[in-house]
Amino acid sequence: SWAYISRCSSLNCVSPTGKLAMEPTEDIEFLWKWRKYLLLLATLVASVTYGAGLNPPGGVWSQDQEGGTSNARGAAVQPRAPPLLPPAPAPAVYPNRVGDPVLVSTYMRRYTAFFYCNAAAFVASLVTIMFLLDRRISGNRVGLTVLRSAMLLDLLALMAAFAAGSCRDVVASIYISALFAVVFVYVALHVGVASASSGSSLLLLLGRKAPDSCPWDAEENKYIRERRKFLFLLATFATSLTYAAGLAPPGGFWTKTVAGHRAGAPLLHDGRYKIRYHAFFYANATSFVASLAIIMLLMSRTLRDRLARSYALLVCVLVELLGLMAAYAAGSCRWPTTTVYVFSLVGAVLLYIVLQMAIAVFAMDMFKKWREAICNIVTTCAGKSGPKQE
C-alpha cells in the first residue's frame, strides 16, 4: 500500500533481498510532493499552446488571396507527356482563403515546425495532467516512465515551437538555438558532476541531514524548500507569459506582402521601431530560456538541494526578471517620454534589488557567524552536562 511505501521512504526500510525499499519509490514520492506545481505548469502550458494553435503566429488572412500555395506533391510526380499528346496541366494553385494561416504561404517550413511542435506540447501537457491526477496510474515504474517522457517531450516541444513560431530570420533562430544548447549543456554538466559525487556528497545532494547537525539546520532546510517552490512558481508564470508574447509580439503582423514587407512578419521589425523590436525579441527569448532552465534544474531530484544553496538559480532568476523588464520596456513604449518613465521604474527596481542583496549577504554572513558560535556553545554545554563514564 501507499502507506507502507511512504513509511519505508521515511524510515529507510530494508527489503528481504537486502536492498533499500525506498530506492524504487524515491522518484515517485518526489514527483508526488511537487504534484500541484507540476499540475500548474502543465495547465499553463496547455492553455498557451491551445491558444497558439487556434490563433497561430503571423495571423490569418482577412480576405481571399488569388496567389496561394501550390500543390507541391502534384508538381513532383507530374509524368512526362508522351508524344502527340497535349502537355500536362500546370500544378494546381490553391487560393488563400479567409481564416487560413498567413505563414503557410510566406514561411511554410517554420509554420509546419511550429504547428507540429505546438500540438505535441499541448498533448504532452494533457498526458501529464491525466497522470498526475491519479496516483494509481503514475505510481509504478511504467507510469513513472511515461510521465517523465511526457514532461520531457512537453519542454522540448515547447522550445521548438517557440523557436519556429517567434523567429523569421536566420540570426534570431541561431540565437535561440544557442541559448537552448547552453541550457542543455549546463544541466548535463551539473547532472554529471552530481552523479560522480561521493557517498557523503550524494547524501547532501539528496537533501538528507548529516548526523551531527545544528538545530538551526532544520529551519534552513525548510527555508530552502519554500524558496524552491516560489522559484518554480515564478518560472512557471514567466514561461507562459514569454511564450505567448514571443508568438504574438507587440504591433501585430503585416497582412499583405507589399513594398518589401512579407505577410506574417512582425510590423515593428520593419520601420522606425526596428531597434525596439530587436530589444524586445532578444530580451523576451532570454527570459523564456532562463525560465525553462529554472524549471529543469528544480525538477532534478539530484540537483534541487545543491543548486538551492548555490548562486546558479539566483543567476537564472536575475536573468529572467531582467529579461522580462527589458522586454516590457522595449515592447510597450513608442515615444521617448513613456520610455524614460518605464526605464526609470526599472532602474528603481534594480537599485532596490541590489540594495536588498547587499543587505542580505551582509546579514547572512553575520547570522552564520553568530549561529556557529551559538552551536559551539550549545554543543560544549551538552557535552559537559552529559553523564560521565566511570
Summary of the structure (lengths in Angstrom):
residues: 390
radius of gyration: 27.5
end to end distance: 48.8
largest distance: 119.8
contacts: 1108
relative contact order: 0.09
helix: 71%
strand: 5%
